[in-house]
């Protein structure tokens, strides 16, 4: 692993916190959507699974890049 300069370290931390915050906000929006629409248990499950796949895709892309060292 290489040493990161000051700006690269800042970018790495900011990206981690920024994306993490947006993911948490997206989960909150999905929860509110399920509550306000009256979707019920099955509808809420479908909302979280379908919209949550985007989060899983983004996270898996990051993990694949880490293992490929790109």
N, CA, C and O atoms as a Tripos MOL2 file, in Angstrom:
@<TRIPOS>MOLECULE
protein
  280   279    70     0     0
PROTEIN
NO_CHARGES

@<TRIPOS>ATOM
      1 N           0.8440   -1.1740    0.0000 N.3       1 UNK1
      2 CA          0.0000    0.0000    0.0000 C.3       1 UNK1
      3 C           0.8870    1.2330    0.0000 C.2       1 UNK1
      4 O           1.9020    1.2690    0.6960 O.2       1 UNK1
      5 N           0.5190    2.2300   -0.7630 N.am      2 UNK2
      6 CA          1.3310    3.4270   -0.8860 C.3       2 UNK2
      7 C           0.8830    4.4800    0.1130 C.2       2 UNK2
      8 O          -0.2550    4.4760    0.5840 O.2       2 UNK2
      9 N           1.8020    5.3790    0.4220 N.am      3 UNK3
     10 CA          1.4870    6.4990    1.3030 C.3       3 UNK3
     11 C           0.6620    7.5170    0.5300 C.2       3 UNK3
     12 O           0.9390    7.7910   -0.6380 O.2       3 UNK3
     13 N          -0.3450    8.0730    1.1790 N.am      4 UNK4
     14 CA         -1.1770    9.0840    0.5510 C.3       4 UNK4
     15 C          -0.7120   10.4650    0.9850 C.2       4 UNK4
     16 O          -0.3840   10.6820    2.1510 O.2       4 UNK4
     17 N          -0.6850   11.4020    0.0330 N.am      5 UNK5
     18 CA         -0.3500   12.7770    0.3900 C.3       5 UNK5
     19 C          -1.5400   13.4070    1.1020 C.2       5 UNK5
     20 O          -2.5900   12.7760    1.2270 O.2       5 UNK5
     21 N          -1.3910   14.6260    1.5620 N.am      6 UNK6
     22 CA         -2.4330   15.2910    2.3340 C.3       6 UNK6
     23 C          -3.7500   15.3970    1.5890 C.2       6 UNK6
     24 O          -4.8000   15.0700    2.1430 O.2       6 UNK6
     25 N          -3.7140   15.8490    0.3400 N.am      7 UNK7
     26 CA         -4.9520   16.0420   -0.4180 C.3       7 UNK7
     27 C          -5.5760   14.7030   -0.7840 C.2       7 UNK7
     28 O          -6.8010   14.5750   -0.7970 O.2       7 UNK7
     29 N          -4.7510   13.7040   -1.0820 N.am      8 UNK8
     30 CA         -5.2870   12.3820   -1.4140 C.3       8 UNK8
     31 C          -5.9550   11.7450   -0.2100 C.2       8 UNK8
     32 O          -6.9870   11.0860   -0.3380 O.2       8 UNK8
     33 N          -5.3650   11.9430    0.9610 N.am      9 UNK9
     34 CA         -5.9610   11.4220    2.1890 C.3       9 UNK9
     35 C          -7.2930   12.1010    2.4640 C.2       9 UNK9
     36 O          -8.2680   11.4460    2.8340 O.2       9 UNK9
     37 N          -7.3320   13.4290    2.2790 N.am     10 UNK10
     38 CA         -8.5810   14.1670    2.4590 C.3      10 UNK10
     39 C          -9.6470   13.6740    1.4900 C.2      10 UNK10
     40 O         -10.7960   13.4710    1.8820 O.2      10 UNK10
     41 N          -9.2750   13.4810    0.2310 N.am     11 UNK11
     42 CA        -10.2270   13.0050   -0.7710 C.3      11 UNK11
     43 C         -10.7690   11.6300   -0.4060 C.2      11 UNK11
     44 O         -11.9610   11.3650   -0.5620 O.2      11 UNK11
     45 N          -9.8970   10.7620    0.0770 N.am     12 UNK12
     46 CA        -10.3060    9.4010    0.4530 C.3      12 UNK12
     47 C         -11.3070    9.4320    1.6070 C.2      12 UNK12
     48 O         -12.3360    8.7560    1.5660 O.2      12 UNK12
     49 N         -10.9980   10.2180    2.6300 N.am     13 UNK13
     50 CA        -11.8860   10.3110    3.7950 C.3      13 UNK13
     51 C         -13.1970   10.9890    3.4220 C.2      13 UNK13
     52 O         -14.2670   10.5420    3.8350 O.2      13 UNK13
     53 N         -13.1200   12.0740    2.6370 N.am     14 UNK14
     54 CA        -14.3300   12.7930    2.2440 C.3      14 UNK14
     55 C         -15.2400   11.9180    1.3870 C.2      14 UNK14
     56 O         -16.4620   11.9620    1.5320 O.2      14 UNK14
     57 N         -14.6530   11.1280    0.5010 N.am     15 UNK15
     58 CA        -15.4540   10.2390   -0.3400 C.3      15 UNK15
     59 C         -16.1440    9.1870    0.5150 C.2      15 UNK15
     60 O         -17.3260    8.9030    0.3230 O.2      15 UNK15
     61 N         -15.4090    8.6090    1.4580 N.am     16 UNK16
     62 CA        -15.9750    7.5920    2.3390 C.3      16 UNK16
     63 C         -17.1340    8.1630    3.1550 C.2      16 UNK16
     64 O         -18.2040    7.5580    3.2180 O.2      16 UNK16
     65 N         -16.9300    9.3150    3.7730 N.am     17 UNK17
     66 CA        -17.9790    9.9190    4.5990 C.3      17 UNK17
     67 C         -19.1370   10.4430    3.7560 C.2      17 UNK17
     68 O         -20.2980   10.3120    4.1440 O.2      17 UNK17
     69 N         -18.8260   11.0360    2.6040 N.am     18 UNK18
     70 CA        -19.8750   11.5780    1.7460 C.3      18 UNK18
     71 C         -20.7830   10.4950    1.1880 C.2      18 UNK18
     72 O         -22.0070   10.6150    1.2410 O.2      18 UNK18
     73 N         -20.1920    9.4530    0.6600 N.am     19 UNK19
     74 CA        -20.9860    8.3530    0.1050 C.3      19 UNK19
     75 C         -21.7340    7.6300    1.2130 C.2      19 UNK19
     76 O         -22.8900    7.2440    1.0370 O.2      19 UNK19
     77 N         -21.0780    7.4450    2.3580 N.am     20 UNK20
     78 CA        -21.7570    6.8180    3.4970 C.3      20 UNK20
     79 C         -22.9600    7.6170    3.9540 C.2      20 UNK20
     80 O         -24.0110    7.0510    4.2550 O.2      20 UNK20
     81 N         -22.8100    8.9340    4.0050 N.am     21 UNK21
     82 CA        -23.9290    9.7920    4.3800 C.3      21 UNK21
     83 C         -25.0670    9.7160    3.3760 C.2      21 UNK21
     84 O         -26.2350    9.6720    3.7590 O.2      21 UNK21
     85 N         -24.7330    9.7000    2.1010 N.am     22 UNK22
     86 CA        -25.7690    9.6020    1.0720 C.3      22 UNK22
     87 C         -26.4810    8.2540    1.1160 C.2      22 UNK22
     88 O         -27.6850    8.1840    0.8720 O.2      22 UNK22
     89 N         -25.7590    7.1980    1.4200 N.am     23 UNK23
     90 CA        -26.3740    5.8720    1.5390 C.3      23 UNK23
     91 C         -27.3390    5.8580    2.7160 C.2      23 UNK23
     92 O         -28.4490    5.3370    2.6040 O.2      23 UNK23
     93 N         -26.9250    6.4260    3.8410 N.am     24 UNK24
     94 CA        -27.8210    6.4990    5.0000 C.3      24 UNK24
     95 C         -29.0610    7.3270    4.6850 C.2      24 UNK24
     96 O         -30.1670    6.9680    5.0880 O.2      24 UNK24
     97 N         -28.8820    8.4360    3.9670 N.am     25 UNK25
     98 CA        -30.0270    9.2630    3.5860 C.3      25 UNK25
     99 C         -30.9510    8.4970    2.6420 C.2      25 UNK25
    100 O         -32.1720    8.6110    2.7430 O.2      25 UNK25
    101 N         -30.3780    7.7180    1.7260 N.am     26 UNK26
    102 CA        -31.1970    6.9230    0.8110 C.3      26 UNK26
    103 C         -32.0050    5.8780    1.5760 C.2      26 UNK26
    104 O         -33.1650    5.6320    1.2470 O.2      26 UNK26
    105 N         -31.4030    5.2600    2.5940 N.am     27 UNK27
    106 CA        -32.1420    4.3050    3.4210 C.3      27 UNK27
    107 C         -33.2970    4.9940    4.1490 C.2      27 UNK27
    108 O         -34.3870    4.4350    4.2650 O.2      27 UNK27
    109 N         -33.0510    6.2070    4.6350 N.am     28 UNK28
    110 CA        -34.1050    6.9800    5.2970 C.3      28 UNK28
    111 C         -35.2370    7.2990    4.3220 C.2      28 UNK28
    112 O         -36.4120    7.1810    4.6700 O.2      28 UNK28
    113 N         -34.8880    7.6980    3.1140 N.am     29 UNK29
    114 CA        -35.9070    8.0080    2.1020 C.3      29 UNK29
    115 C         -36.7110    6.7590    1.7580 C.2      29 UNK29
    116 O         -37.9290    6.8370    1.5950 O.2      29 UNK29
    117 N         -36.0470    5.6070    1.6440 N.am     30 UNK30
    118 CA        -36.7600    4.3620    1.3490 C.3      30 UNK30
    119 C         -37.7090    4.0140    2.4890 C.2      30 UNK30
    120 O         -38.8280    3.5630    2.2460 O.2      30 UNK30
    121 N         -37.2720    4.2210    3.7340 N.am     31 UNK31
    122 CA        -38.1280    3.9630    4.8950 C.3      31 UNK31
    123 C         -39.3500    4.8750    4.8730 C.2      31 UNK31
    124 O         -40.4740    4.4200    5.0860 O.2      31 UNK31
    125 N         -39.1270    6.1640    4.6130 N.am     32 UNK32
    126 CA        -40.2510    7.1120    4.5710 C.3      32 UNK32
    127 C         -41.2100    6.7760    3.4280 C.2      32 UNK32
    128 O         -42.4260    6.8820    3.5900 O.2      32 UNK32
    129 N         -40.6820    6.3810    2.2960 N.am     33 UNK33
    130 CA        -41.5080    5.9950    1.1570 C.3      33 UNK33
    131 C         -42.3750    4.8040    1.5110 C.2      33 UNK33
    132 O         -43.5570    4.7710    1.1710 O.2      33 UNK33
    133 N         -41.7990    3.8290    2.1890 N.am     34 UNK34
    134 CA        -42.5630    2.6450    2.5890 C.3      34 UNK34
    135 C         -43.6390    3.0160    3.6040 C.2      34 UNK34
    136 O         -44.7500    2.4890    3.5440 O.2      34 UNK34
    137 N         -43.3270    3.9130    4.5320 N.am     35 UNK35
    138 CA        -44.2920    4.3080    5.5570 C.3      35 UNK35
    139 C         -45.4340    5.1310    4.9680 C.2      35 UNK35
    140 O         -46.6010    4.8530    5.2420 O.2      35 UNK35
    141 N         -45.1130    6.1330    4.1680 N.am     36 UNK36
    142 CA        -46.1280    7.0480    3.6470 C.3      36 UNK36
    143 C         -47.0010    6.4150    2.5750 C.2      36 UNK36
    144 O         -48.1400    6.8370    2.3750 O.2      36 UNK36
    145 N         -46.4850    5.4160    1.8880 N.am     37 UNK37
    146 CA        -47.2830    4.7900    0.8390 C.3      37 UNK37
    147 C         -48.2040    3.7160    1.3910 C.2      37 UNK37
    148 O         -49.0990    3.2440    0.6900 O.2      37 UNK37
    149 N         -47.9930    3.3250    2.6480 N.am     38 UNK38
    150 CA        -48.8080    2.2600    3.2260 C.3      38 UNK38
    151 C         -48.5650    0.9370    2.5280 C.2      38 UNK38
    152 O         -49.5010    0.1810    2.2710 O.2      38 UNK38
    153 N         -47.3210    0.6620    2.2250 N.am     39 UNK39
    154 CA        -46.9780   -0.4970    1.4100 C.3      39 UNK39
    155 C         -47.1690   -1.8220    2.1340 C.2      39 UNK39
    156 O         -47.3350   -2.8520    1.4800 O.2      39 UNK39
    157 N         -47.1520   -1.8280    3.4330 N.am     40 UNK40
    158 CA        -47.2400   -3.0890    4.1560 C.3      40 UNK40
    159 C         -45.8920   -3.7770    4.1960 C.2      40 UNK40
    160 O         -44.8900   -3.2360    3.7270 O.2      40 UNK40
    161 N         -45.8740   -4.9740    4.7610 N.am     41 UNK41
    162 CA        -44.5900   -5.6740    4.9130 C.3      41 UNK41
    163 C         -43.9990   -6.0990    3.5790 C.2      41 UNK41
    164 O         -42.8110   -5.8940    3.3280 O.2      41 UNK41
    165 N         -44.8260   -6.6920    2.7240 N.am     42 UNK42
    166 CA        -44.3090   -7.1650    1.4390 C.3      42 UNK42
    167 C         -43.8830   -5.9920    0.5680 C.2      42 UNK42
    168 O         -42.8290   -6.0400   -0.0660 O.2      42 UNK42
    169 N         -44.6860   -4.9510    0.5330 N.am     43 UNK43
    170 CA        -44.3320   -3.7700   -0.2590 C.3      43 UNK43
    171 C         -43.0600   -3.1070    0.2320 C.2      43 UNK43
    172 O         -42.2330   -2.6630   -0.5640 O.2      43 UNK43
    173 N         -42.9090   -3.0420    1.5530 N.am     44 UNK44
    174 CA        -41.6850   -2.4680    2.1200 C.3      44 UNK44
    175 C         -40.4770   -3.3200    1.7550 C.2      44 UNK44
    176 O         -39.4100   -2.7920    1.4430 O.2      44 UNK44
    177 N         -40.6440   -4.6260    1.7950 N.am     45 UNK45
    178 CA        -39.5610   -5.5260    1.4150 C.3      45 UNK45
    179 C         -39.1580   -5.3000   -0.0380 C.2      45 UNK45
    180 O         -37.9700   -5.2570   -0.3580 O.2      45 UNK45
    181 N         -40.1410   -5.1590   -0.9100 N.am     46 UNK46
    182 CA        -39.8560   -4.9310   -2.3280 C.3      46 UNK46
    183 C         -39.1420   -3.5960   -2.5190 C.2      46 UNK46
    184 O         -38.1990   -3.5020   -3.3040 O.2      46 UNK46
    185 N         -39.5910   -2.5620   -1.8030 N.am     47 UNK47
    186 CA        -38.9440   -1.2470   -1.9070 C.3      47 UNK47
    187 C         -37.4860   -1.3380   -1.4800 C.2      47 UNK47
    188 O         -36.5980   -0.8560   -2.1820 O.2      47 UNK47
    189 N         -37.2400   -1.9560   -0.3250 N.am     48 UNK48
    190 CA        -35.8700   -2.0280    0.1710 C.3      48 UNK48
    191 C         -34.9970   -2.9150   -0.7050 C.2      48 UNK48
    192 O         -33.8270   -2.5980   -0.9190 O.2      48 UNK48
    193 N         -35.5340   -4.0140   -1.2130 N.am     49 UNK49
    194 CA        -34.7270   -4.8900   -2.0700 C.3      49 UNK49
    195 C         -34.4120   -4.2340   -3.4110 C.2      49 UNK49
    196 O         -33.2660   -4.2570   -3.8620 O.2      49 UNK49
    197 N         -35.4200   -3.6540   -4.0440 N.am     50 UNK50
    198 CA        -35.1910   -3.0940   -5.3730 C.3      50 UNK50
    199 C         -34.2960   -1.8650   -5.3200 C.2      50 UNK50
    200 O         -33.3520   -1.7590   -6.1040 O.2      50 UNK50
    201 N         -34.5740   -0.9360   -4.4130 N.am     51 UNK51
    202 CA        -33.7480    0.2620   -4.3340 C.3      51 UNK51
    203 C         -32.4140   -0.0170   -3.6480 C.2      51 UNK51
    204 O         -31.4220    0.6610   -3.9170 O.2      51 UNK51
    205 N         -32.3880   -1.0050   -2.7710 N.am     52 UNK52
    206 CA        -31.1470   -1.3560   -2.0960 C.3      52 UNK52
    207 C         -30.1360   -2.0310   -3.0010 C.2      52 UNK52
    208 O         -28.9460   -2.0570   -2.6850 O.2      52 UNK52
    209 N         -30.5850   -2.5750   -4.1210 N.am     53 UNK53
    210 CA        -29.6470   -3.2040   -5.0560 C.3      53 UNK53
    211 C         -28.6600   -2.1880   -5.6280 C.2      53 UNK53
    212 O         -27.5290   -2.5420   -5.9590 O.2      53 UNK53
    213 N         -29.0790   -0.9390   -5.7430 N.am     54 UNK54
    214 CA        -28.1620    0.1080   -6.1980 C.3      54 UNK54
    215 C         -27.0200    0.3090   -5.2260 C.2      54 UNK54
    216 O         -25.8720    0.4950   -5.6290 O.2      54 UNK54
    217 N         -27.3410    0.2690   -3.9380 N.am     55 UNK55
    218 CA        -26.3150    0.4070   -2.9020 C.3      55 UNK55
    219 C         -25.3650   -0.7870   -2.9570 C.2      55 UNK55
    220 O         -24.1480   -0.6250   -2.8710 O.2      55 UNK55
    221 N         -25.9240   -1.9710   -3.0990 N.am     56 UNK56
    222 CA        -25.1020   -3.1830   -3.1610 C.3      56 UNK56
    223 C         -24.1940   -3.1430   -4.3920 C.2      56 UNK56
    224 O         -23.0300   -3.5370   -4.3170 O.2      56 UNK56
    225 N         -24.7170   -2.6750   -5.5110 N.am     57 UNK57
    226 CA        -23.9130   -2.5760   -6.7290 C.3      57 UNK57
    227 C         -22.7460   -1.6200   -6.5680 C.2      57 UNK57
    228 O         -21.6300   -1.9110   -6.9960 O.2      57 UNK57
    229 N         -23.0100   -0.4730   -5.9460 N.am     58 UNK58
    230 CA        -21.9370    0.4980   -5.7350 C.3      58 UNK58
    231 C         -20.8800   -0.0540   -4.7890 C.2      58 UNK58
    232 O         -19.6830    0.1070   -5.0270 O.2      58 UNK58
    233 N         -21.3220   -0.7030   -3.7180 N.am     59 UNK59
    234 CA        -20.3780   -1.2660   -2.7490 C.3      59 UNK59
    235 C         -19.5640   -2.3960   -3.3730 C.2      59 UNK59
    236 O         -18.3620   -2.5010   -3.1320 O.2      59 UNK59
    237 N         -20.2130   -3.2420   -4.1730 N.am     60 UNK60
    238 CA        -19.4810   -4.3480   -4.7900 C.3      60 UNK60
    239 C         -18.4610   -3.8350   -5.8000 C.2      60 UNK60
    240 O         -17.3970   -4.4330   -5.9610 O.2      60 UNK60
    241 N         -18.7730   -2.7390   -6.4800 N.am     61 UNK61
    242 CA        -17.8140   -2.1430   -7.4100 C.3      61 UNK61
    243 C         -16.5620   -1.7000   -6.6620 C.2      61 UNK61
    244 O         -15.4450   -1.9020   -7.1370 O.2      61 UNK61
    245 N         -16.7510   -1.1020   -5.5050 N.am     62 UNK62
    246 CA        -15.6080   -0.6560   -4.7040 C.3      62 UNK62
    247 C         -14.7770   -1.8320   -4.2140 C.2      62 UNK62
    248 O         -13.5480   -1.7610   -4.2050 O.2      62 UNK62
    249 N         -15.4310   -2.9070   -3.8080 N.am     63 UNK63
    250 CA        -14.7120   -4.0930   -3.3280 C.3      63 UNK63
    251 C         -13.9440   -4.7440   -4.4720 C.2      63 UNK63
    252 O         -12.8010   -5.1620   -4.2890 O.2      63 UNK63
    253 N         -14.5510   -4.8330   -5.6390 N.am     64 UNK64
    254 CA        -13.8740   -5.4200   -6.7990 C.3      64 UNK64
    255 C         -12.6520   -4.5880   -7.1740 C.2      64 UNK64
    256 O         -11.5950   -5.1410   -7.4760 O.2      64 UNK64
    257 N         -12.7910   -3.2570   -7.1570 N.am     65 UNK65
    258 CA        -11.6500   -2.3970   -7.4590 C.3      65 UNK65
    259 C         -10.5400   -2.5790   -6.4340 C.2      65 UNK65
    260 O          -9.3590   -2.5350   -6.7800 O.2      65 UNK65
    261 N         -10.9100   -2.7820   -5.1790 N.am     66 UNK66
    262 CA         -9.9120   -2.9860   -4.1330 C.3      66 UNK66
    263 C          -9.1230   -4.2660   -4.3850 C.2      66 UNK66
    264 O          -7.8990   -4.2800   -4.2590 O.2      66 UNK66
    265 N          -9.8250   -5.3400   -4.7430 N.am     67 UNK67
    266 CA         -9.1400   -6.6080   -4.9830 C.3      67 UNK67
    267 C          -8.3280   -6.5900   -6.2750 C.2      67 UNK67
    268 O          -7.2940   -7.2530   -6.3660 O.2      67 UNK67
    269 N          -8.7830   -5.8450   -7.2620 N.am     68 UNK68
    270 CA         -8.0340   -5.7440   -8.5130 C.3      68 UNK68
    271 C          -6.9310   -4.6930   -8.4230 C.2      68 UNK68
    272 O          -6.0920   -4.5920   -9.3170 O.2      68 UNK68
    273 N          -6.9320   -3.9190   -7.3540 N.am     69 UNK69
    274 CA         -5.9670   -2.8460   -7.1170 C.3      69 UNK69
    275 C          -5.9310   -1.8700   -8.2750 C.2      69 UNK69
    276 O          -4.8660   -1.5390   -8.7960 O.2      69 UNK69
    277 N          -7.1170   -1.4100   -8.6710 N.am     70 UNK70
    278 CA         -7.2280   -0.4360   -9.7610 C.3      70 UNK70
    279 C          -7.2290    0.9500   -9.1850 C.2      70 UNK70
    280 O          -7.3150    1.9280   -9.9280 O.2      70 UNK70
@<TRIPOS>BOND
     1     1     2 1
     2     2     3 1
     3     3     4 2
     4     3     5 am
     5     5     6 1
     6     6     7 1
     7     7     8 2
     8     7     9 am
     9     9    10 1
    10    10    11 1
    11    11    12 2
    12    11    13 am
    13    13    14 1
    14    14    15 1
    15    15    16 2
    16    15    17 am
    17    17    18 1
    18    18    19 1
    19    19    20 2
    20    19    21 am
    21    21    22 1
    22    22    23 1
    23    23    24 2
    24    23    25 am
    25    25    26 1
    26    26    27 1
    27    27    28 2
    28    27    29 am
    29    29    30 1
    30    30    31 1
    31    31    32 2
    32    31    33 am
    33    33    34 1
    34    34    35 1
    35    35    36 2
    36    35    37 am
    37    37    38 1
    38    38    39 1
    39    39    40 2
    40    39    41 am
    41    41    42 1
    42    42    43 1
    43    43    44 2
    44    43    45 am
    45    45    46 1
    46    46    47 1
    47    47    48 2
    48    47    49 am
    49    49    50 1
    50    50    51 1
    51    51    52 2
    52    51    53 am
    53    53    54 1
    54    54    55 1
    55    55    56 2
    56    55    57 am
    57    57    58 1
    58    58    59 1
    59    59    60 2
    60    59    61 am
    61    61    62 1
    62    62    63 1
    63    63    64 2
    64    63    65 am
    65    65    66 1
    66    66    67 1
    67    67    68 2
    68    67    69 am
    69    69    70 1
    70    70    71 1
    71    71    72 2
    72    71    73 am
    73    73    74 1
    74    74    75 1
    75    75    76 2
    76    75    77 am
    77    77    78 1
    78    78    79 1
    79    79    80 2
    80    79    81 am
    81    81    82 1
    82    82    83 1
    83    83    84 2
    84    83    85 am
    85    85    86 1
    86    86    87 1
    87    87    88 2
    88    87    89 am
    89    89    90 1
    90    90    91 1
    91    91    92 2
    92    91    93 am
    93    93    94 1
    94    94    95 1
    95    95    96 2
    96    95    97 am
    97    97    98 1
    98    98    99 1
    99    99   100 2
   100    99   101 am
   101   101   102 1
   102   102   103 1
   103   103   104 2
   104   103   105 am
   105   105   106 1
   106   106   107 1
   107   107   108 2
   108   107   109 am
   109   109   110 1
   110   110   111 1
   111   111   112 2
   112   111   113 am
   113   113   114 1
   114   114   115 1
   115   115   116 2
   116   115   117 am
   117   117   118 1
   118   118   119 1
   119   119   120 2
   120   119   121 am
   121   121   122 1
   122   122   123 1
   123   123   124 2
   124   123   125 am
   125   125   126 1
   126   126   127 1
   127   127   128 2
   128   127   129 am
   129   129   130 1
   130   130   131 1
   131   131   132 2
   132   131   133 am
   133   133   134 1
   134   134   135 1
   135   135   136 2
   136   135   137 am
   137   137   138 1
   138   138   139 1
   139   139   140 2
   140   139   141 am
   141   141   142 1
   142   142   143 1
   143   143   144 2
   144   143   145 am
   145   145   146 1
   146   146   147 1
   147   147   148 2
   148   147   149 am
   149   149   150 1
   150   150   151 1
   151   151   152 2
   152   151   153 am
   153   153   154 1
   154   154   155 1
   155   155   156 2
   156   155   157 am
   157   157   158 1
   158   158   159 1
   159   159   160 2
   160   159   161 am
   161   161   162 1
   162   162   163 1
   163   163   164 2
   164   163   165 am
   165   165   166 1
   166   166   167 1
   167   167   168 2
   168   167   169 am
   169   169   170 1
   170   170   171 1
   171   171   172 2
   172   171   173 am
   173   173   174 1
   174   174   175 1
   175   175   176 2
   176   175   177 am
   177   177   178 1
   178   178   179 1
   179   179   180 2
   180   179   181 am
   181   181   182 1
   182   182   183 1
   183   183   184 2
   184   183   185 am
   185   185   186 1
   186   186   187 1
   187   187   188 2
   188   187   189 am
   189   189   190 1
   190   190   191 1
   191   191   192 2
   192   191   193 am
   193   193   194 1
   194   194   195 1
   195   195   196 2
   196   195   197 am
   197   197   198 1
   198   198   199 1
   199   199   200 2
   200   199   201 am
   201   201   202 1
   202   202   203 1
   203   203   204 2
   204   203   205 am
   205   205   206 1
   206   206   207 1
   207   207   208 2
   208   207   209 am
   209   209   210 1
   210   210   211 1
   211   211   212 2
   212   211   213 am
   213   213   214 1
   214   214   215 1
   215   215   216 2
   216   215   217 am
   217   217   218 1
   218   218   219 1
   219   219   220 2
   220   219   221 am
   221   221   222 1
   222   222   223 1
   223   223   224 2
   224   223   225 am
   225   225   226 1
   226   226   227 1
   227   227   228 2
   228   227   229 am
   229   229   230 1
   230   230   231 1
   231   231   232 2
   232   231   233 am
   233   233   234 1
   234   234   235 1
   235   235   236 2
   236   235   237 am
   237   237   238 1
   238   238   239 1
   239   239   240 2
   240   239   241 am
   241   241   242 1
   242   242   243 1
   243   243   244 2
   244   243   245 am
   245   245   246 1
   246   246   247 1
   247   247   248 2
   248   247   249 am
   249   249   250 1
   250   250   251 1
   251   251   252 2
   252   251   253 am
   253   253   254 1
   254   254   255 1
   255   255   256 2
   256   255   257 am
   257   257   258 1
   258   258   259 1
   259   259   260 2
   260   259   261 am
   261   261   262 1
   262   262   263 1
   263   263   264 2
   264   263   265 am
   265   265   266 1
   266   266   267 1
   267   267   268 2
   268   267   269 am
   269   269   270 1
   270   270   271 1
   271   271   272 2
   272   271   273 am
   273   273   274 1
   274   274   275 1
   275   275   276 2
   276   275   277 am
   277   277   278 1
   278   278   279 1
   279   279   280 2
@<TRIPOS>SUBSTRUCTURE
     1 UNK1         2 RESIDUE 1 A UNK
     2 UNK2         6 RESIDUE 1 A UNK
     3 UNK3        10 RESIDUE 1 A UNK
     4 UNK4        14 RESIDUE 1 A UNK
     5 UNK5        18 RESIDUE 1 A UNK
     6 UNK6        22 RESIDUE 1 A UNK
     7 UNK7        26 RESIDUE 1 A UNK
     8 UNK8        30 RESIDUE 1 A UNK
     9 UNK9        34 RESIDUE 1 A UNK
    10 UNK10       38 RESIDUE 1 A UNK
    11 UNK11       42 RESIDUE 1 A UNK
    12 UNK12       46 RESIDUE 1 A UNK
    13 UNK13       50 RESIDUE 1 A UNK
    14 UNK14       54 RESIDUE 1 A UNK
    15 UNK15       58 RESIDUE 1 A UNK
    16 UNK16       62 RESIDUE 1 A UNK
    17 UNK17       66 RESIDUE 1 A UNK
    18 UNK18       70 RESIDUE 1 A UNK
    19 UNK19       74 RESIDUE 1 A UNK
    20 UNK20       78 RESIDUE 1 A UNK
    21 UNK21       82 RESIDUE 1 A UNK
    22 UNK22       86 RESIDUE 1 A UNK
    23 UNK23       90 RESIDUE 1 A UNK
    24 UNK24       94 RESIDUE 1 A UNK
    25 UNK25       98 RESIDUE 1 A UNK
    26 UNK26      102 RESIDUE 1 A UNK
    27 UNK27      106 RESIDUE 1 A UNK
    28 UNK28      110 RESIDUE 1 A UNK
    29 UNK29      114 RESIDUE 1 A UNK
    30 UNK30      118 RESIDUE 1 A UNK
    31 UNK31      122 RESIDUE 1 A UNK
    32 UNK32      126 RESIDUE 1 A UNK
    33 UNK33      130 RESIDUE 1 A UNK
    34 UNK34      134 RESIDUE 1 A UNK
    35 UNK35      138 RESIDUE 1 A UNK
    36 UNK36      142 RESIDUE 1 A UNK
    37 UNK37      146 RESIDUE 1 A UNK
    38 UNK38      150 RESIDUE 1 A UNK
    39 UNK39      154 RESIDUE 1 A UNK
    40 UNK40      158 RESIDUE 1 A UNK
    41 UNK41      162 RESIDUE 1 A UNK
    42 UNK42      166 RESIDUE 1 A UNK
    43 UNK43      170 RESIDUE 1 A UNK
    44 UNK44      174 RESIDUE 1 A UNK
    45 UNK45      178 RESIDUE 1 A UNK
    46 UNK46      182 RESIDUE 1 A UNK
    47 UNK47      186 RESIDUE 1 A UNK
    48 UNK48      190 RESIDUE 1 A UNK
    49 UNK49      194 RESIDUE 1 A UNK
    50 UNK50      198 RESIDUE 1 A UNK
    51 UNK51      202 RESIDUE 1 A UNK
    52 UNK52      206 RESIDUE 1 A UNK
    53 UNK53      210 RESIDUE 1 A UNK
    54 UNK54      214 RESIDUE 1 A UNK
    55 UNK55      218 RESIDUE 1 A UNK
    56 UNK56      222 RESIDUE 1 A UNK
    57 UNK57      226 RESIDUE 1 A UNK
    58 UNK58      230 RESIDUE 1 A UNK
    59 UNK59      234 RESIDUE 1 A UNK
    60 UNK60      238 RESIDUE 1 A UNK
    61 UNK61      242 RESIDUE 1 A UNK
    62 UNK62      246 RESIDUE 1 A UNK
    63 UNK63      250 RESIDUE 1 A UNK
    64 UNK64      254 RESIDUE 1 A UNK
    65 UNK65      258 RESIDUE 1 A UNK
    66 UNK66      262 RESIDUE 1 A UNK
    67 UNK67      266 RESIDUE 1 A UNK
    68 UNK68      270 RESIDUE 1 A UNK
    69 UNK69      274 RESIDUE 1 A UNK
    70 UNK70      278 RESIDUE 1 A UNK
